[in-house]
Amino acid sequence: MTLRRASTRLRGGFDLAAKADELAALDERSSQPEFWNDSREAKRVLRAADGLRDELEAWNGLISRADDLAELAQLAAETGDADLEAEVEPEYEAIEADYQRMRTSLLFSGEYDDSDAFISISAGAGGTEATDWAEMLLRMYLRWCERRGFRTEIVDRLEGDETGIKSATVSVQGRRAYGWLRAESGVHRLVRISPYDSQSRRHTTFVQVEILPEVAEAAEVEEIPDDELKVDTYRAQGAGGQHVNKTDSAVRLTHIPTGIVAQSQNERSQHQNREAAMKILRARLLERRLEEREAEIRELKGEHVEAGWGNQIRSYVLHPYQMVKDHRTEYETGNTTAVLDGDLDAFMIAELERVATQRGGGTA
Protein backbone atom coordinates (compact mmCIF):
# COMPACT_ATOMS: atom_id res chain seq x y z
CA MET A 1 0.00 0.00 0.00
CA THR A 2 1.36 3.41 -0.99
CA LEU A 3 1.57 6.23 1.53
CA ARG A 4 -1.00 8.25 -0.43
CA ARG A 5 -3.42 5.34 -0.26
CA ALA A 6 -2.70 4.93 3.45
CA SER A 7 -3.58 8.58 4.04
CA THR A 8 -6.80 8.14 2.05
CA ARG A 9 -7.65 5.03 4.08
CA LEU A 10 -7.29 6.97 7.31
CA ARG A 11 -9.65 9.68 6.10
CA GLY A 12 -12.22 7.23 4.79
CA GLY A 13 -12.16 4.88 7.76
CA PHE A 14 -13.13 7.48 10.35
CA ASP A 15 -15.83 9.99 9.48
CA LEU A 16 -14.17 13.10 10.87
CA ALA A 17 -16.87 15.46 9.61
CA ALA A 18 -19.67 13.46 11.26
CA LYS A 19 -17.72 13.22 14.52
CA ALA A 20 -17.00 16.96 14.44
CA ASP A 21 -20.72 17.68 13.94
CA GLU A 22 -21.56 15.35 16.84
CA LEU A 23 -19.05 17.12 19.08
CA ALA A 24 -20.42 20.54 18.11
CA ALA A 25 -23.94 19.37 19.01
CA LEU A 26 -22.77 18.14 22.43
CA ASP A 27 -20.90 21.39 23.09
CA GLU A 28 -24.00 23.37 22.12
CA ARG A 29 -26.09 21.24 24.46
CA SER A 30 -23.67 21.75 27.36
CA SER A 31 -23.87 25.54 26.94
CA GLN A 32 -27.62 25.63 27.61
CA PRO A 33 -28.73 27.24 30.93
CA GLU A 34 -30.70 24.15 32.01
CA PHE A 35 -27.84 21.75 31.23
CA TRP A 36 -27.01 20.95 34.88
CA ASN A 37 -30.63 20.36 35.93
CA ASP A 38 -29.92 16.65 35.43
CA SER A 39 -26.39 16.23 36.76
CA ARG A 40 -26.16 12.53 35.83
CA GLU A 41 -27.05 13.22 32.19
CA ALA A 42 -24.79 16.28 32.16
CA LYS A 43 -21.81 14.18 33.26
CA ARG A 44 -22.59 11.62 30.55
CA VAL A 45 -22.69 14.35 27.88
CA LEU A 46 -19.38 15.85 29.05
CA ARG A 47 -17.70 12.42 29.06
CA ALA A 48 -18.94 11.80 25.53
CA ALA A 49 -17.70 15.21 24.36
CA ASP A 50 -14.28 14.70 25.93
CA GLY A 51 -14.02 11.30 24.29
CA LEU A 52 -14.91 12.71 20.87
CA ARG A 53 -12.41 15.53 21.28
CA ASP A 54 -9.63 13.07 22.07
CA GLU A 55 -10.58 10.86 19.11
CA LEU A 56 -10.64 13.76 16.66
CA GLU A 57 -7.30 15.05 17.89
CA ALA A 58 -5.70 11.62 17.62
CA TRP A 59 -7.03 10.86 14.12
CA ASN A 60 -6.19 14.32 12.77
CA GLY A 61 -2.68 13.92 14.17
CA LEU A 62 -2.28 10.52 12.52
CA ILE A 63 -3.54 11.84 9.16
CA SER A 64 -1.13 14.77 9.38
CA ARG A 65 1.76 12.37 10.01
CA ALA A 66 0.72 10.22 7.02
CA ASP A 67 0.52 13.30 4.76
CA ASP A 68 3.93 14.53 5.91
CA LEU A 69 5.46 11.11 5.34
CA ALA A 70 3.94 10.85 1.87
CA GLU A 71 5.58 14.15 0.94
CA LEU A 72 8.89 12.99 2.42
CA ALA A 73 8.72 9.74 0.45
CA GLN A 74 8.00 11.63 -2.76
CA LEU A 75 10.92 13.99 -2.13
CA ALA A 76 13.24 11.06 -1.40
CA ALA A 77 12.19 9.37 -4.64
CA GLU A 78 12.69 12.53 -6.70
CA THR A 79 16.10 13.39 -5.24
CA GLY A 80 17.42 9.88 -4.65
CA ASP A 81 18.49 10.96 -1.15
CA ALA A 82 19.42 7.77 0.70
CA ASP A 83 19.14 9.41 4.13
CA LEU A 84 15.58 10.53 3.43
CA GLU A 85 14.67 7.10 2.11
CA ALA A 86 16.01 5.54 5.33
CA GLU A 87 13.60 7.67 7.37
CA VAL A 88 10.48 6.57 5.51
CA GLU A 89 10.14 2.88 6.41
CA PRO A 90 10.44 3.19 10.23
CA GLU A 91 7.94 6.06 10.33
CA TYR A 92 5.54 4.17 8.05
CA GLU A 93 5.68 1.17 10.41
CA ALA A 94 5.08 3.47 13.40
CA ILE A 95 2.06 5.06 11.70
CA GLU A 96 0.68 1.63 10.77
CA ALA A 97 1.05 0.43 14.37
CA ASP A 98 -0.71 3.53 15.72
CA TYR A 99 -3.44 3.12 13.11
CA GLN A 100 -4.12 -0.48 14.19
CA ARG A 101 -4.18 0.56 17.85
CA MET A 102 -6.59 3.43 17.18
CA ARG A 103 -8.73 1.25 14.93
CA THR A 104 -9.17 -1.13 17.85
CA SER A 105 -10.10 1.78 20.13
CA LEU A 106 -13.11 2.49 17.87
CA LEU A 107 -14.65 -0.76 19.08
CA PHE A 108 -15.08 0.64 22.60
CA SER A 109 -18.01 2.94 22.01
CA GLY A 110 -20.49 1.43 24.48
CA GLU A 111 -21.82 3.45 27.40
CA TYR A 112 -19.99 1.31 29.97
CA ASP A 113 -17.01 0.11 27.92
CA ASP A 114 -14.58 2.17 30.00
CA SER A 115 -15.87 0.63 33.25
CA ASP A 116 -14.38 -1.99 35.50
CA ALA A 117 -16.01 -5.40 35.26
CA PHE A 118 -17.07 -8.56 37.03
CA ILE A 119 -16.39 -12.00 35.55
CA SER A 120 -18.90 -14.59 36.79
CA ILE A 121 -18.13 -18.24 36.01
CA SER A 122 -20.64 -21.06 36.61
CA ALA A 123 -20.02 -24.75 35.96
CA GLY A 124 -22.69 -26.56 33.99
CA ALA A 125 -23.86 -30.14 34.38
CA GLY A 126 -21.09 -32.69 34.41
CA GLY A 127 -19.86 -33.01 37.96
CA THR A 128 -16.09 -33.14 38.40
CA GLU A 129 -15.42 -32.55 34.70
CA ALA A 130 -17.49 -29.34 34.74
CA THR A 131 -15.94 -27.94 37.92
CA ASP A 132 -12.46 -28.62 36.57
CA TRP A 133 -13.31 -26.80 33.31
CA ALA A 134 -14.69 -23.86 35.32
CA GLU A 135 -11.40 -23.56 37.20
CA MET A 136 -9.44 -23.76 33.92
CA LEU A 137 -11.47 -20.81 32.61
CA LEU A 138 -10.94 -18.90 35.84
CA ARG A 139 -7.17 -19.32 35.45
CA MET A 140 -7.39 -18.32 31.76
CA TYR A 141 -9.11 -15.02 32.58
CA LEU A 142 -6.82 -14.26 35.49
CA ARG A 143 -3.82 -14.80 33.19
CA TRP A 144 -5.37 -12.53 30.53
CA CYS A 145 -5.91 -9.79 33.13
CA GLU A 146 -2.32 -10.18 34.29
CA ARG A 147 -1.09 -9.76 30.71
CA ARG A 148 -3.02 -6.49 30.39
CA GLY A 149 -1.95 -5.19 33.79
CA PHE A 150 -5.49 -5.30 35.19
CA ARG A 151 -6.03 -5.69 38.91
CA THR A 152 -8.17 -8.67 39.95
CA GLU A 153 -9.85 -9.80 43.13
CA ILE A 154 -11.85 -12.98 43.63
CA VAL A 155 -14.90 -11.79 45.56
CA ASP A 156 -16.69 -15.13 45.63
CA ARG A 157 -15.57 -18.71 45.01
CA LEU A 158 -17.48 -21.94 45.59
CA GLU A 159 -15.28 -25.02 45.48
CA GLY A 160 -16.25 -28.17 43.63
CA ASP A 161 -17.06 -31.33 45.57
CA GLU A 162 -13.88 -33.09 44.40
CA THR A 163 -11.88 -30.59 42.37
CA GLY A 164 -12.21 -27.27 40.57
CA ILE A 165 -14.96 -24.74 41.28
CA LYS A 166 -18.72 -24.69 41.01
CA SER A 167 -18.69 -20.91 40.57
CA ALA A 168 -16.54 -17.83 41.01
CA THR A 169 -16.90 -14.07 40.66
CA VAL A 170 -13.87 -11.89 39.93
CA SER A 171 -13.65 -8.12 40.15
CA VAL A 172 -11.49 -6.72 37.33
CA GLN A 173 -10.19 -3.17 37.53
CA GLY A 174 -8.51 -1.53 34.56
CA ARG A 175 -9.14 0.81 31.63
CA ARG A 176 -11.83 -0.64 29.36
CA ALA A 177 -12.04 -3.85 31.37
CA TYR A 178 -15.74 -4.28 30.54
CA GLY A 179 -15.22 -3.14 26.94
CA TRP A 180 -12.72 -5.95 26.36
CA LEU A 181 -14.34 -8.67 28.43
CA ARG A 182 -17.91 -8.27 27.18
CA ALA A 183 -16.84 -10.32 24.15
CA GLU A 184 -16.47 -13.34 26.48
CA SER A 185 -20.04 -13.48 27.76
CA GLY A 186 -21.69 -16.79 26.89
CA VAL A 187 -21.29 -20.56 27.12
CA HIS A 188 -17.83 -22.07 26.66
CA ARG A 189 -17.55 -25.72 25.54
CA LEU A 190 -14.66 -28.08 26.28
CA VAL A 191 -14.02 -31.35 24.42
CA ARG A 192 -11.24 -33.58 25.75
CA ILE A 193 -10.27 -36.97 27.11
CA SER A 194 -11.26 -36.63 30.75
CA PRO A 195 -8.44 -37.13 33.25
CA TYR A 196 -11.17 -38.19 35.71
CA ASP A 197 -12.55 -41.01 33.53
CA SER A 198 -10.91 -44.38 34.28
CA GLN A 199 -11.88 -45.56 30.78
CA SER A 200 -10.27 -42.49 29.12
CA ARG A 201 -13.43 -41.53 27.26
CA ARG A 202 -13.97 -38.20 25.53
CA HIS A 203 -16.18 -35.75 27.43
CA THR A 204 -17.96 -32.56 26.38
CA THR A 205 -18.47 -30.01 29.14
CA PHE A 206 -20.07 -26.57 29.36
CA VAL A 207 -19.42 -23.53 31.55
CA GLN A 208 -21.30 -20.24 31.49
CA VAL A 209 -19.38 -16.97 31.67
CA GLU A 210 -21.15 -13.69 32.49
CA ILE A 211 -19.47 -10.30 32.09
CA LEU A 212 -20.99 -7.46 34.09
CA PRO A 213 -20.07 -3.76 34.12
CA GLU A 214 -19.14 -2.64 37.61
CA VAL A 215 -21.38 0.26 38.58
CA ALA A 216 -19.17 3.10 39.78
CA GLU A 217 -21.94 4.91 41.63
CA ALA A 218 -25.19 3.80 43.22
CA ALA A 219 -26.93 6.42 41.08
CA GLU A 220 -26.23 4.33 37.97
CA VAL A 221 -28.94 1.93 39.16
CA GLU A 222 -32.07 2.94 41.03
CA GLU A 223 -31.76 2.58 44.80
CA ILE A 224 -32.91 -0.90 45.84
CA PRO A 225 -35.51 -0.74 48.65
CA ASP A 226 -34.83 -3.01 51.63
CA ASP A 227 -38.18 -4.76 51.18
CA GLU A 228 -37.02 -5.91 47.71
CA LEU A 229 -33.95 -7.63 49.16
CA LYS A 230 -33.67 -11.03 50.78
CA VAL A 231 -30.44 -11.26 52.81
CA ASP A 232 -28.95 -14.61 53.79
CA THR A 233 -25.77 -15.05 55.79
CA TYR A 234 -23.71 -18.22 56.07
CA ARG A 235 -20.23 -19.39 56.90
CA ALA A 236 -17.59 -18.87 54.25
CA GLN A 237 -16.17 -22.11 52.97
CA GLY A 238 -12.82 -23.11 51.56
CA ALA A 239 -11.63 -26.08 49.52
CA GLY A 240 -13.36 -29.33 50.35
CA GLY A 241 -16.20 -27.54 52.12
CA GLN A 242 -14.20 -26.83 55.26
CA HIS A 243 -15.21 -23.77 57.26
CA VAL A 244 -12.58 -21.06 57.08
CA ASN A 245 -14.14 -19.00 59.88
CA LYS A 246 -16.53 -19.47 62.76
CA THR A 247 -18.96 -16.65 62.02
CA ASP A 248 -21.64 -16.16 59.37
CA SER A 249 -19.59 -13.62 57.42
CA ALA A 250 -20.62 -14.68 53.89
CA VAL A 251 -23.61 -12.83 52.41
CA ARG A 252 -26.09 -13.78 49.70
CA LEU A 253 -28.46 -11.11 48.35
CA THR A 254 -31.58 -11.95 46.36
CA HIS A 255 -33.43 -9.23 44.46
CA ILE A 256 -37.00 -10.41 45.01
CA PRO A 257 -38.69 -8.77 41.96
CA THR A 258 -36.24 -10.30 39.47
CA GLY A 259 -34.86 -13.29 41.33
CA ILE A 260 -31.29 -12.11 40.62
CA VAL A 261 -28.78 -13.40 43.17
CA ALA A 262 -25.37 -12.03 44.19
CA GLN A 263 -23.07 -13.28 46.91
CA SER A 264 -19.67 -12.68 48.44
CA GLN A 265 -17.65 -14.64 50.98
CA ASN A 266 -14.02 -13.64 50.48
CA GLU A 267 -14.01 -10.49 52.59
CA ARG A 268 -13.17 -10.62 56.30
CA SER A 269 -16.44 -9.24 57.68
CA GLN A 270 -20.13 -9.59 56.97
CA HIS A 271 -20.34 -5.84 56.33
CA GLN A 272 -17.59 -5.99 53.69
CA ASN A 273 -19.17 -9.02 52.04
CA ARG A 274 -22.54 -7.28 51.92
CA GLU A 275 -20.96 -4.27 50.19
CA ALA A 276 -19.24 -6.55 47.67
CA ALA A 277 -22.44 -8.51 47.04
CA MET A 278 -24.37 -5.27 46.55
CA LYS A 279 -21.87 -4.17 43.88
CA ILE A 280 -22.39 -7.45 42.05
CA LEU A 281 -26.17 -7.19 42.39
CA ARG A 282 -26.18 -3.67 40.94
CA ALA A 283 -23.99 -4.89 38.08
CA ARG A 284 -26.39 -7.76 37.35
CA LEU A 285 -29.37 -5.41 37.38
CA LEU A 286 -27.57 -3.02 35.04
CA GLU A 287 -26.65 -5.86 32.69
CA ARG A 288 -30.28 -6.99 32.66
CA ARG A 289 -31.35 -3.46 31.73
CA LEU A 290 -28.77 -3.32 28.92
CA GLU A 291 -29.91 -6.70 27.57
CA GLU A 292 -33.54 -5.57 27.58
CA ARG A 293 -32.56 -2.41 25.72
CA GLU A 294 -30.66 -4.44 23.09
CA ALA A 295 -33.64 -6.78 22.70
CA GLU A 296 -35.97 -3.82 22.14
CA ILE A 297 -33.65 -2.44 19.45
CA ARG A 298 -33.47 -5.80 17.68
CA GLU A 299 -37.25 -6.13 17.75
CA LEU A 300 -37.65 -2.64 16.26
CA LYS A 301 -35.23 -3.66 13.50
CA GLY A 302 -37.20 -6.85 12.90
CA GLU A 303 -34.36 -9.11 14.02
CA HIS A 304 -34.88 -12.44 15.76
CA VAL A 305 -34.43 -12.19 19.52
CA GLU A 306 -32.88 -15.32 21.06
CA ALA A 307 -34.52 -16.44 24.29
CA GLY A 308 -32.09 -17.35 27.05
CA TRP A 309 -28.33 -17.55 26.80
CA GLY A 310 -28.44 -20.02 23.93
CA ASN A 311 -25.71 -22.27 22.60
CA GLN A 312 -21.97 -22.13 23.12
CA ILE A 313 -20.06 -19.13 21.80
CA ARG A 314 -16.71 -20.92 21.69
CA SER A 315 -15.37 -24.47 21.60
CA TYR A 316 -12.06 -25.58 23.06
CA VAL A 317 -11.17 -28.95 21.51
CA LEU A 318 -8.23 -30.80 23.05
CA HIS A 319 -9.01 -34.22 21.50
CA PRO A 320 -8.92 -35.69 18.84
CA TYR A 321 -7.26 -32.50 17.53
CA GLN A 322 -6.20 -29.15 19.02
CA MET A 323 -8.37 -26.15 18.19
CA VAL A 324 -10.17 -23.22 19.78
CA LYS A 325 -12.95 -21.83 17.58
CA ASP A 326 -15.36 -18.96 18.17
CA HIS A 327 -18.73 -19.82 16.60
CA ARG A 328 -19.83 -16.19 16.27
CA THR A 329 -16.86 -14.96 14.24
CA GLU A 330 -15.38 -18.24 12.91
CA TYR A 331 -12.00 -17.11 14.26
CA GLU A 332 -9.92 -20.11 15.31
CA THR A 333 -6.43 -21.18 16.31
CA GLY A 334 -4.65 -24.46 16.90
CA ASN A 335 -2.57 -23.05 19.74
CA THR A 336 -4.84 -24.19 22.56
CA THR A 337 -2.07 -23.91 25.16
CA ALA A 338 -1.61 -20.17 24.49
CA VAL A 339 -5.35 -19.51 24.63
CA LEU A 340 -5.81 -21.33 27.93
CA ASP A 341 -2.84 -19.32 29.22
CA GLY A 342 -4.70 -16.07 28.54
CA ASP A 343 -3.91 -15.23 24.90
CA LEU A 344 -7.42 -13.99 24.08
CA ASP A 345 -7.01 -10.60 22.40
CA ALA A 346 -7.54 -11.88 18.84
CA PHE A 347 -10.79 -13.61 19.83
CA MET A 348 -12.03 -10.52 21.66
CA ILE A 349 -11.20 -8.13 18.81
CA ALA A 350 -12.90 -10.40 16.23
CA GLU A 351 -16.10 -10.46 18.29
CA LEU A 352 -16.03 -6.72 19.04
CA GLU A 353 -15.61 -6.03 15.31
CA ARG A 354 -18.55 -8.32 14.51
CA VAL A 355 -20.78 -6.52 17.01
CA ALA A 356 -19.68 -3.09 15.77
CA THR A 357 -20.50 -4.10 12.18
CA GLN A 358 -23.92 -5.43 13.20
CA ARG A 359 -24.72 -2.16 14.93
CA GLY A 360 -23.70 -0.24 11.85
CA GLY A 361 -20.66 1.34 13.47
CA GLY A 362 -18.05 -0.50 11.45
CA THR A 363 -14.32 -0.04 11.91
CA ALA A 364 -11.75 2.00 10.12
Steps between C-alpha positions, in 0.01 A plus 500: 500500500636841401521782752243702304258209517572459871412865559178456301415189703536694823264771379243255369506265797403760759230751413666811639230736374220300665695476826572874492128572450416267790751677724363842403148383590617377842687825566190698403291287734742551790480879458125509567389661832303191608786260422583420865138441605571129450853458633523130407411569136726806497798290610422244229490773233831650617668157501376438147624841383842449657526160336411641158750782541778254579405279204494790255834629623660157473367424150584846365851460640540160335374632164741793522789260563396285201480808274841623615653158443348474153664830407831384648483175303428689179792736563732207573395331176550816294841586646632149559607608850593181685472664843144612430409157368634344822259713704188390314466131590530531882250787510260311272514200736440730799198659330362157407537380860324810635227459239432140608494604866259787433286282275456262792407791728199571274346175621457640852207730441252349747367702792683286757798380295743706708371346825649238725337159476394184677568156352249241624577135422249218560562131435233319303383142539777245503623468855877487544567559130293821504655640818848432365415682174362794701829530688696480172297795369553691823877458461478600131328830582729576791800446270345727234446774760859461616623542142307827468607630840146489640446461872286202604332387818300182550195619693321166507612142438309177558720192489403185315419184694818324383700750297467832320225753571124505473503878456715808544464876465803718427522877522716640218630855520668664203437734207231355273479179701130457417552614140750219442338228707143540375607295197537198733143486628335169413540123523846349454528135388789264574564173314778277633597161636401534864782450750227394746362218282664163575403382150661807334184596314446833327279745690322819395449755776340844522565804719312829494692827518323828582668839460348784700592870503593612849276790597721784620223681685175389659326762286570291189229260619187601687531464877385152604240516781568273798165325455616385153807328645528160662823477703649165598818456700706183528848383583764552235642176372835400359619203296327175583216679677700571814399806700763771482344706780261453788257782426232549235705754305397394147201685352252405229263767365188416301315772310143382555331664195745347251638201686857618429751371755841637602730375772840560653702304754863600450501815711584487871173638638131465429479875436775485236342197335163674488658801327672272248180304437307824451750610233448172317122526534499852355719378214260213427202735503680739266592216265137387497393853407758514219386162365137613501598816314690297237202266461267796444732638231518164323122467507460849351742398224303181440784274612448167674545525876655187654336388823743409776876480475489253213773275367874514552691800368835321489634145491831389646589163345794315654422158345509353234666819369606835649283800417320793659222639280259787559163414343390863467797623297648172367838613635708200605849393600678172559708641784273386782777528760546874433126566514454318830797701629314825432579584136149624418541839332447372144175327599376809683583739215330273242180494706507874575542569127206271420277680750610843376418399141158367602420827673602692192804658662761316298873546546757704321 
